[in-house]
Amino acid sequence: MLPVVLNITGKKVVVFGGGNVASRKVKKLVHTGCYIVIISKDFSKDILQLKMQMNDKVRLIRTKIDENVVKENIEDCFLAIIATNDKGLNDMIEEICKKKNILINRVDKVSDVIFTADLRYDDIIISISSSGKFPGLSRYLKKIVDQTLGDMLKDENLKLLIDVRKHIIKKVKDEWN
């Protein structure tokens, strides 16, 4: 596993499944600037609410997922999130996406992309992962890190740290020139 931060602004992300697990994934995506397509025969209340809030960035397709639906909707897809409760369907979606070299986040097994437990303080992102093996531990560690560092990294404190860093960089450059 390689921990990375991906800029998915303007990228297409297709979510297969419309239940609570899919909803949690979509909530992590809504502020990234990506375009989200969610395909399912039914949608949770949370997904319907997210659609209302982010109308131009979220598209819902209410249909039964089959091979043709998958192939029609993964064109130009950067990331596929496979979040149905049907292992056979998940296998089929994964196989089609792999043939197109699309990154995959599959909720029922470790795959190309694992969503981390993350904390965001303006431009600072702290991600915690158990490589998909123990998500509860990642959530617990996230809570501990937030309690320990959260106040220091919020708003004015973070801006102060950034300003100090800029001053140090300028000072070092001036001394080296």
N, C-alpha and C positions, 0 to 999 in steps of 0.2 A: 504494500500500500504506500502511496505517495500522498502526503497531505498537501493540498493546494487550495487556493482561493480562485474561483472561476468568475470571470466577468461574462455574464450571460445576457447583458443588455442587448435587446433587439433580437435575441435568439428565440427559436421556436422550441417549446417544451410541450410534449404530449403526455398527458396523464391518462392511463387506462384504469378505470375504476372511479366510483363516485362516492365511496363511503367515508367513514371517519378517518381511516388511515390515509387515504388519498387527500382528504381535507387537511390533515397535518402537514403533508408534503407541500400542498399548494400554498398554505399560509407562509411557509418559508420562502416561497418563490415570488409572492406578490410585490415585494419591494425591490426586486432585482432588475426590473425593467425588461424582463423577457415577455414574450407573447405565449400565453398558456392556452392549450386546447385540452379540454377534459372530456373523455368519451366514456359513457356508461349508460346502462338502461335506466338507472335511477341515480339521484344526487342527494347527498345529505343536506340538511338545512344550512350547515356552515358553508358548503360549496355554493349553494344558491345565494346566500348572503354575500359571499366574496364576489360573485358575478355581478351583483347589484352595485357593490362598491367600486369594482375595477372594470366596469363594463367594456371599455375599449381594449383591455389587455387580457381578458378572459373570454374564451368561446366554449360554450357547452354544446356537445353533440349527444343527444339522447337517442341511443340505438343499442341494439345487441352487438357485442363485439365479436367479429369473426375475422377470418383471414383477409377478406377484401376490405373491410373497414380499416384494419391495421395498415395494409399496404397503401390505401388511399390517403391516409392521414399522416404518414411519417415522412412524406416528401419534405425536404429542407429541415428536418427535425434535428436538433442538436442533442437533446436529452429526452429519453423516454422513461417515464416513471410507471412501473408495472405494479399496480396496487389492487388487483382483483382478488376475490377469495376463492378462485378456481385455479389450482396448480396446473392443470392441463392447459388452460387458456394462457396462463402466465408463461408456460414453456413455449407455446406457439408464438406469442408476442415477442419473447426474447429472441427466438430463432430468427424471425423476420428482421428484427432490428439489428441483430449482429451481422447479418448479411449486408446491411446498408452502412455498417460501421458507425452506428448511432450509440452514444454512451447510454448505459442502462443503470437505473436505480430500481432494483426489484425488492419489494418489501418483505418477501418471504424467504430470501436467501441473500448471501453476500454477493454483490455484483460489481460492475465497473465503478459505480459512484455510491458512496455511503454518505448520507446526510449526517452531519455532526451536531452535537449539542453546542450551540454557539452563543456568545455574548457579543453585543455590538455597542460600542461607545463611540459615536460619530465615525471617524475613520479607523478606529481600532476594532479589530475582530479577533476574538479569542475562540478557537474551536477545540472541542474535546471529543475524542473518539475512542471507542473500544474495538475498532475495526468490525463493527457489527455484531460482536460477540456478547456484549453486556450493556445495552442501551441505558438501563436503569442506573448503572454506575456512572456513565457519562453525564446523565442529568444531575446526579448527586454532586459530582465534581464541579459541574457548572454552577450549581447553587453555592458551593463553598468558595469558588473563585470570585463570584459576584459579591458575596458577603465580605470577602477579604480585600478585593481590589476595586469594587464597583464605585465607591464614593470618590476614590482618587482619579478614576478615569472619566468621570462625568463632566460635561460642559466646561466650566471655567478652569477646572484643574487640568483637563486635557489641553485646552488652548494654551494655558501657561506652559505646560511641558513642551508643546510644539514650538512656542515662541523661544523658549530657552534653547531648544535644539538648534533652531535657525541661527540664534546668536552665537552658539558654540561653533557651528559650521563656518559662519562668516569670520569669526575670530581666528580659527585654525587656518582658513584660506589666506587671510591677511598676513598671518605670521609666516606662511610658507612662500609667499610671493616676494 
